[in-house]
Amino acid sequence: MIGRVIKIFSDFYYVETDFGIVESKLRTVLKKQNQEIYTGDFVELEQFDKNSMQAFISAVKNRENLITRPKVANISQVIIVSALKEPDLSFEQLDRYIAHCEYHNIKPVLCFNKEDIDDLSDLKQKIVNTYSNLNYDIMFTSALKRTGIDELRPVLKSNTTILCGQSGVGKSSLINAIFNETKLRTLPVSDKTKRGVHTTRHCELIQLEADTFIVDTPGFSHLKFDFLLPCDVQNLFAEFNDKKIKCKFKNCLHINEDGCGAEKIKKNMSESRFDSYVKFVNEAKEYEFKISKSSIKKETSVKYNKNKLMTKISNKKRNLSRKTINQNINIEETI
C-alpha cells in the first residue's frame, strides 16, 4: 500500500492513504540504514491493520525534491509569508528565504500579510520596486479582513505548497481563511518582544482538495549560508543572472574588487538586496575558513550496491570468512 506522510511526531509517521490516516512506524532495517523520512514523502506500507489503523513503513519512494529547511519533500512551490507590520518587515530575512528557494531551484511566491494595519502604501511600493523586476509574483493579503484570499486560492490549486515565514506573520491565520474547516491555533504577536509566538510545532501536510496540499511549518528566523562557498552566493540572487554582465576575474565576489566588470549590478540592485548579498557572502566566508582548517573524513553506515541502499557493516563487527579462518589455522599449524 502506498501513502504520503502528512505529519511526523516523535517516532510515529502519520500517512494519508485510501483507507484514511495510518499511524506508522519505521521498519528496523530502514533504521539501520539511517533512512530519513520527511513530511511529504511517498512511502510503502506493510502489515496494515484496518482495526487499529497501524502499519510499518517498508520503503521510501524516490523524491522529486527535498527542501532542507523546513525539511519537506515533493513540493511544487514555496509561498514566503511576511508581515507588513507586527512584526515589522525584515528585508534581510525575506532575502534569506528567497535565496534558499533559489538554492533548491524552486521559484517563490511573495505574500505580504496584514495589509489592514495602518497606511502602508510607501512600504508596499518599496516592495514592488525591489522585487517585481526580479520576476517574483507578489501578493498582498489580510487574513483578518480576508482580502487577497480569493487571489491566493488559484495559486494553490493542484500544488503542494509550503507556507514559510517567521513566527507571527499569519501563516496559520491565512490557512484558516483559505480553508474555513481548518482551525489552526493562532496567537497574537508578543507585546514585550514585538515578535511572533510559535503556534505551529511541526511540519504538517494539510489537504485542501484531492490534489491540493498546504504544508504549514513552524516559524523560524535562523537561516545562515554556512554551507556554501562565497563565490556560489551570487547564484542565489536573480540580479546576477544577466548575461550582459561580464567580469574578467574568476570567482569574483562583485563587492569591492577593483576593475570588477559587474559594477553595474550594484547600481541596479536595491540597497537592501545588496546589503543582504554582502552579509550572506560573509557567512559563506566563515564556512570556507572552517573547512580549510578541517579535513576529517566521516565514514557512512550505508552504501550503494547495484543501485540498492544497503547497511554497511563495520570492520569491528564484520565476521571473518570460513576461508580466512581455515587459512589462519593452517598458518598456525605450519608454525
C-alpha positions in Angstrom: 0.0 0.0 0.0 1.3 3.5 -1.0 0.7 6.6 1.1 2.0 10.0 1.8 3.5 11.2 5.1 1.5 14.2 6.3 2.9 14.6 9.8 5.8 13.3 11.9 5.6 13.2 15.7 8.3 11.5 17.8 8.8 8.1 16.2 5.4 8.0 14.6 4.7 8.8 10.9 1.1 9.7 10.0 0.5 8.5 6.5 -2.5 9.5 4.3 -3.9 6.5 2.4 -7.0 5.5 0.5 -8.2 4.0 3.8 -7.5 7.2 5.8 -4.7 8.3 8.1 -2.5 5.4 9.2 -0.2 5.6 12.2 3.1 4.0 11.1 6.5 3.1 12.4 9.7 2.6 10.6 11.0 -0.9 9.8 14.1 -1.9 11.7 16.1 -2.4 8.5 15.4 1.2 7.5 16.6 2.5 10.9 19.8 0.6 10.5 20.3 2.2 7.1 19.7 5.6 8.7 16.8 6.2 6.3 15.4 9.7 6.7 11.7 10.2 6.1 10.2 13.7 5.8 6.8 15.2 5.6 5.6 14.9 2.0 7.4 11.6 1.3 5.6 8.9 -0.5 6.1 5.6 1.3 5.2 1.9 1.1 3.3 0.3 4.0 3.1 -3.3 5.0 1.3 -5.2 7.8 -1.6 -2.8 7.7 -4.2 -3.4 10.4 -7.6 -1.9 9.4 -8.9 -2.1 13.0 -6.1 -0.2 14.7 -5.1 1.8 11.5 -1.5 1.0 12.1 1.3 -0.3 9.8 5.0 -0.3 9.2 6.9 1.7 6.6 9.0 -0.6 4.4 10.3 1.7 1.7 10.5 5.3 0.6 9.7 6.3 -3.0 12.1 8.5 -5.0 11.7 12.2 -4.2 11.1 14.9 -6.8 12.9 17.3 -4.5 13.7 18.0 -0.8 13.9 21.3 0.9 16.3 21.0 3.9 14.7 23.8 6.0 12.0 23.2 6.7 12.5 19.6 5.8 9.7 18.8 3.4 9.8 16.5 0.3 8.0 16.6 -3.1 6.7 20.1 -3.0 5.6 22.2 -6.0 6.1 25.8 -4.8 7.0 28.0 -1.8 4.9 30.9 -0.6 7.0 33.1 1.6 4.7 34.8 4.0 5.9 38.1 5.6 4.0 40.6 7.7 4.0 44.2 6.6 3.8 45.1 10.3 3.6 43.3 13.7 6.3 42.0 13.4 7.9 44.6 11.2 9.1 43.5 7.8 12.7 42.5 7.6 14.0 42.7 4.0 17.1 40.7 5.0 15.1 37.9 6.4 12.9 37.9 3.3 16.0 37.7 1.1 17.2 34.7 3.2 14.0 32.8 2.4 14.2 33.8 -1.3 17.9 32.7 -1.6 17.1 29.3 0.0 14.3 28.8 -2.6 16.8 29.7 -5.3 19.3 27.2 -3.9 16.6 24.5 -4.2 15.7 25.7 -7.6 12.1 26.5 -6.6 10.6 29.9 -7.6 9.0 31.5 -4.6 5.7 33.5 -4.4 6.0 36.5 -2.1 2.9 37.0 0.1 2.7 40.1 2.4 0.1 39.7 5.1 -1.6 42.2 7.5 -2.1 44.9 5.0 -5.1 46.0 7.0 -2.7 47.6 9.6 -2.3 51.4 9.2 -1.4 53.1 5.9 1.5 51.0 4.4 1.4 52.3 0.9 5.0 53.5 0.9 6.3 50.2 2.2 4.2 48.3 -0.4 5.6 50.5 -3.2 9.2 49.8 -1.9 8.4 46.0 -2.0 7.1 46.3 -5.6 10.2 48.3 -6.7 12.6 45.9 -5.1 11.1 42.5 -6.2 8.8 42.9 -9.2 11.6 43.3 -11.7 13.1 40.0 -10.5 10.0 38.1 -11.8 8.7 37.1 -8.4 5.0 37.0 -8.0 3.8 39.4 -5.3 0.6 39.3 -3.3 -0.8 41.4 -0.6 -3.3 39.8 1.8 -5.2 40.3 5.1 -6.3 37.2 6.9 -8.3 39.3 9.3 -10.3 41.1 6.6 -10.0 38.2 4.1 -8.6 40.4 1.4 -6.4 38.7 -1.3 -7.7 35.3 -0.2 -9.7 34.7 -3.5 -6.5 35.6 -5.4 -4.4 33.2 -3.3 -6.7 30.1 -3.8 -5.9 29.6 -7.5 -2.2 29.8 -6.8 -2.5 26.8 -4.5 -4.7 24.8 -6.9 -3.1 21.4 -7.9 0.1 22.1 -6.0 1.8 21.0 -2.8 2.7 24.4 -1.3 4.9 25.3 1.6 3.9 28.4 3.6 7.1 29.5 5.3 8.0 32.7 7.2 8.8 34.0 10.7 6.5 33.4 13.7 3.6 35.7 14.0 3.3 36.7 10.3 0.0 35.0 10.0 0.6 31.7 8.2 -1.9 29.7 10.2 -4.4 32.6 10.0 -4.1 32.6 6.2 -4.7 28.8 6.1 -7.8 29.2 8.3 -9.1 32.0 6.0 -8.4 29.9 2.9 -10.0 26.7 4.2 -12.7 27.5 6.8 -12.8 24.0 8.2 -9.2 24.1 9.2 -8.9 25.7 12.7 -5.2 26.0 13.4 -4.1 27.6 16.6 -3.1 31.3 16.4 -1.7 33.7 18.9 -1.1 37.5 18.7 2.4 39.0 18.5 4.1 39.4 21.9 3.7 42.9 23.3 7.0 42.5 25.1 9.3 41.3 22.3 7.3 42.6 19.3 7.9 39.2 17.8 5.7 36.3 16.8 4.9 33.4 19.1 5.3 29.9 17.9 2.0 28.1 17.4 2.9 25.5 14.8 5.1 22.9 16.4 5.8 20.7 13.4 5.5 20.5 9.7 2.1 19.2 8.6 0.6 18.5 5.2 -3.0 19.8 5.1 -5.2 18.6 2.2 -7.5 21.2 0.7 -8.7 19.2 -2.3 -7.8 15.9 -3.9 -4.6 17.3 -5.5 -4.0 20.4 -3.4 -1.9 20.4 -0.3 -0.5 23.1 2.0 2.5 22.5 4.3 2.2 24.5 7.5 5.6 24.9 9.0 6.9 26.3 12.3 8.2 29.8 12.2 12.0 30.3 12.3 14.5 33.0 11.5 17.9 31.4 11.9 18.8 30.7 8.3 22.5 31.0 7.6 24.6 30.5 4.5 27.2 28.4 6.3 27.1 25.6 3.8 28.2 27.4 0.6 31.5 28.9 -0.7 31.4 32.7 -1.1 31.6 32.6 -4.9 28.4 30.5 -5.0 26.2 33.0 -3.2 25.7 35.1 -6.3 23.9 32.2 -7.9 21.1 32.7 -5.3 20.4 36.3 -6.5 18.5 36.8 -9.7 20.3 40.1 -10.3 23.5 38.2 -11.3 21.7 36.2 -14.0 22.0 39.0 -16.6 24.2 37.5 -19.4 25.3 41.0 -20.3 27.2 41.3 -17.1 30.8 40.3 -17.6 33.7 40.1 -15.2 37.3 39.3 -16.1 38.1 37.9 -12.6 37.4 34.3 -11.9 35.5 33.7 -8.6 35.0 37.4 -8.2 32.6 38.3 -5.4 31.5 41.6 -7.0 31.6 43.5 -3.8 34.6 45.9 -3.7 37.1 44.4 -6.1 38.9 46.9 -8.3 38.1 46.5 -12.0 35.1 44.3 -11.4 33.0 44.0 -14.5 29.8 43.6 -12.5 29.9 47.0 -11.0 26.6 48.0 -12.7 24.9 45.2 -10.7 25.3 47.4 -7.6 23.7 50.3 -9.4 20.7 48.3 -10.5 20.4 46.3 -7.2 18.4 47.8 -4.4 20.4 48.8 -1.3 18.6 46.2 0.9 19.3 43.4 -1.6 23.0 44.3 -1.9 23.3 44.5 1.9 21.8 41.0 2.1 24.2 39.7 -0.5 27.2 41.0 1.3 26.0 39.6 4.6 25.4 36.1 3.1 28.9 36.2 1.4 30.5 36.9 4.8 28.6 34.0 6.3 29.9 31.8 3.5 33.4 33.0 4.2 33.1 31.6 7.7 32.2 28.2 6.2 35.1 28.5 3.8 37.5 29.2 6.7 36.0 26.3 8.7 36.5 23.7 6.0 40.0 24.9 5.2 41.0 24.1 8.8 39.5 20.6 8.9 39.7 17.6 6.6 38.0 15.0 8.7 36.5 12.2 6.7 33.3 10.8 8.1 32.6 7.1 7.4 29.0 6.4 6.4 27.0 3.5 7.7 25.3 2.8 4.4 26.5 2.0 0.8 25.0 1.6 -2.6 25.3 -1.8 -4.3 23.7 -2.3 -7.7 21.6 0.8 -7.2 20.3 -0.6 -3.9 20.9 1.1 -0.5 22.5 -1.4 1.9 23.7 -1.3 5.5 27.5 -1.2 5.7 29.0 -3.5 8.3 31.7 -2.0 10.5 35.2 -3.6 10.3 35.0 -4.3 14.0 31.7 -6.2 13.6 32.4 -8.0 10.4 32.9 -11.7 10.9 35.9 -13.5 9.3 35.0 -15.7 6.3 35.4 -19.5 6.7 38.2 -19.5 4.1 40.2 -16.9 6.1 39.7 -18.8 9.3 41.0 -22.1 7.7 44.0 -20.2 6.3 44.8 -18.8 9.7 44.6 -22.3 11.2 46.9 -23.8 8.5 49.4 -21.0 9.2 49.4 -21.7 12.9 49.9 -25.4 12.3 52.8 -24.7 10.0 54.5 -22.5 12.5 
